Amino acid sequence: MGFFGKLFGTEKELPPLDPASPGAQRIEKLRAVLEPWAAKLHDPIEIVAGERAVYVFIGRPPDRFGIAWFEADGAEHNLKTLAQKHKFTVRQMNELSARLRTAYEASAADPRFGLALGQKKAKVLASAGMEKDLLKIIHDLEG
């Protein structure tokens, strides 16, 4: 919806994430790391709670976005650290972003839920397909 949706109260209210769901339990394990991290952000966030990591789209995907992910140990990773580790060129980064954009667009019809991370409102994307895509796109590069 954006600014006017918030201003006039027409922004779609998401159903709350079931605390007993596997995704909620994965997020809960990392809550101590995620809450202070999310509090520093001004952009909206959308979470994919995977088995290997909790992924967070930052901004307004599929157009303008970044992504960070948190492993089970709480370590934060993002596109910048991935690019530095693998010494990606600008072209490789653009290709990676395009693959992430395509994966996000493919999940457009998947259910989304609301979740509070401290004072930050987050969306949670419940999509096994998205998780599988993120594993291929990100973790196959990490080896």
Order of alpha helices (4+ residues) and beta strands (2+ residues): alpha-alpha-alpha-beta-beta-beta-beta-alpha-alpha-beta-beta-alpha
